[in-house]
Amino acid sequence: MSDDALTYRAAGVDIDAGNAVVERIKPLVKRTFRPEVMGGLGGFGGLFDLSGRYREPVLVSGTDGVGTKLKLAQQLNRHDTIGIDLVGMCVNDVLVQGAEPLFFLDYFATGKLDVDTTVAVVGGIARGCELAGCALIGGETAEMPDMYPPGEYDLAGFTVGAVEKSRMLGGAAIVAGDAILGVASSGPHSNGYSLIRRILERAGCTSDNGGLDLDLGGTTLADALMAPTTIYVKPMLDLLKSEPVHGLAHITGGGLKENIIRVVPDGLGIALDAATIVLPPVFDWLQREGNVAREEMWRTFNCGVGFTVILPHAAVAAASTLLARHGLASSVIGEVVPAAGGERVRIG
């Protein structure tokens, strides 16, 4: 080959590094497989056999990313849990319809492939799939020189779940008087990080000066902000089998104010009792350091409530006991009420 001959590697794409990533993630991915998975990793498409499992299956799909939490992960050089966030943001969404996540696919894009970083990220994705009980049946690793600055990468996730048509949750069963049970989050999950990073900047907290080592009641600020999104799949599927759940909501962008009402039928509203929600230390710190108004907190963050269950008051005690067995704290934070004029969300 002549000295001036161009190669793909010279253009910035290292096929050998990509192959090395695939070999290292194979055992991680294999641990997520379910009996319905057909074939292995490396084909042109992931195969999943749905026959014999459902009588009238309805497929429920979802896709998401982790927003600018990625910037913080890269700043702190913490790549092993951001994949859990990616899975959580997708599977928790399809769960709202009562669907069991079946399989997951990821997209990882970077300017220059770093094998260790990529394996750490995909390892987190695999762990998230294990927590959700879904199979990681495929994905794409894209090395694109000049698209991303050195050391940066982007993520997207895609999931497909299924639910019996007769057991779908669409909100039709919700009635005035139903309780709204708030289920604890692990922290901000993967929402509001553009505001969070501005607050960190204002507070002078960076990885360079150690400000992120601030103690927040037994955990550091960095650990509190990087805590991976809670994956609610297994507890909620268990709950759906035993209690009369009328609706579920995943508290993501838009916070408590804008997400719960999405599953409540027209003609009804929600009344949330702010006194029942005590801000965990990380949210208290964010509100104080950012001088963030209460209204802005409610519509930006989950404020410690990552998921909500709408059900009759009579079922609350049993539901809370079941969730506690899964390690999830919960409490009633409000109830469904008749809509008052144009106002469907009341916080008092």
C-alpha positions, 0 to 999 in steps of 0.5 A: 500500500502506498504512503498516501493511500487512505484507509477507514482508520485514517479517516477516523473509524476503527473497525477493529475497535468496534469488533473488540467492543462486540466481543466484550459485550457478548457475555453481558448481553447474553445474560439479558436473554429470555427464552423467546429470543431467537439467535444471538448478537451480531445479526442484521436484526434481533428476533423475538418469538411472541407465539404462545405467550398472549391471546390478544397481544398489543405491542407498546413501543417507546424510545428515549434518551437520557438528556444532558445527564450525559454531560455530567456523566462525561464530566465525572467520568462515570459511564457504568450506570448511565445505561441503566438510566437509558433503559429506565426512561424507556421501559417505565414509559411502556409500563404505564399502559400495563405492558411488560417490556420484552426487548430493548435496542440501543444506539451509541454514537461517538466521534472516536470509539473508546473500547473501555468507555463503550463497554462500560456504557453497554454494561449499564444498559445490560444491567438495566435490561436485567432489572427490567426483565427484558432482553437486549437483542440488538443495537448500533455503535456508530463512530463518526469523526467530526460529529462529536468532540473528543470524549463525548458520546450520545445515547438513544434507546428503544423498547417494545413491550406487550400487554393483553388487550383486555388488560391495557391501562388507558385511564378509563377505569379512573374515577373521582375519589381514587387515591394517587399513590406516589412511589419513591424515586432514586433522585432526579432520574434523567430529567431537568439536568440542563437546569441542574447543570446551571445550578451546579455552575452557579454554586461553583460545583465542578469536578475540578474543585471538589464541590460535587463531594458535598455531603447530602445526608450520607451521600455526595452531591455527585452520587445523588445526581448520578443515581440511576433511574429507578426501574419500576417494571417488576414491582408494578407488574407484580402489583397489577396482578394483585390489586385493582390499579386504575392508572399509572404515570411515569414522572419524567419531563414536566414533573408531577404537575404535567405527567399524572394528568396525562392518564386522567380522563377528561372531566376529571382532575387531580388534587395533590397535597404538597405537604405529603411530599418532603423534598429529598436532600438533593432536591432541597439543595437544588431548590435552595442553591438555584433559588428555584420557585416551588412551581418550577420545581413541580413542573421540572423535577419528580421531587422524589416521586418517580412513579404514581399509581392511581387506585381505590383508597381501599387498595392503598394499604395492600399496594404499599405493602407489596411495593415495600417488599420490592424495596420501594417506599410509597405514600398517598400524595393526592386524589382524583377529583372532578375537574373544576372549570379549566383547572385540572391540576391543583397543588395545595 
